[in-house]
Amino acid sequence: MVINKKTDGTSIVFSVAGRLNTNTAVELETEVKSSIENMTDVTFDLKELEYISSAGLRVLLSVQKIMNKKGKMTIINCNDDIMDIFDVTGFTDILNIE
C-alpha cells in the first residue's frame, strides 16, 4: 500500500493505492491520526485502491467518527469493486462518498 498526502490549510487529501487490509490498515490509521489534528476537511482519494478489508473499513469508520465532531470526511474516486464492498457492508449509508 502507498499513502500520499497533500495539505492545503485545514484540508488534507490522502491518496491510497494498493491493498488496504489487516497488514496495512495500522499504517494508514497511524498516518491519518497523526495528520488530522488541526484539519476540518479530510478526503480519501481511493482511485488507486485495489482492495479493502474489514480492517480498512474500520479505519475509515474511525476517522469518520473523529471528523463528525470537528468537520467533514469525504471519499472520492472509488472504483466499482470498492464501491461494491461499501454497498454490501452498508458503508454507503455511513460515509460521505462522492
Residue, then its C-alpha position, 0 to 999 in steps of 0.5 A: m500500500v502507498i499513502n500520499k498526502k497533500t495539505d492545503g490549510t485545514s484540508i488534507v487529501f490522502s491518496v491510497a493505492g494498493r491493498l488496504n487490509t489487516n497488514t496495512a490498515v495500522e499504517l494508514e490509521t497511524e498516518v491519518k491520526s497523526s495528520i488530522e489534528n488541526m484539519t476540518d476537511v479530510t478526503f480519501d482519494l481511493k482511485e488507486l485502491e485495489y482492495i479493502s478489508s474489514a480492517g480498512l473499513r474500520v479505519l475509515l469508520s474511525v476517522q469518520k467518527i473523529m471528523n463528525k465532531k470537528g468537520k467533514m470526511t469525504i471519499i472520492n474516486c472509488n472504483d466499482d469493486i470498492m464501491d461494491i464492498f461499501d454497498v454490501t457492508g452498508f458503508t454507503d449509508i455511513l460515509n460521505i462518498e462522492 
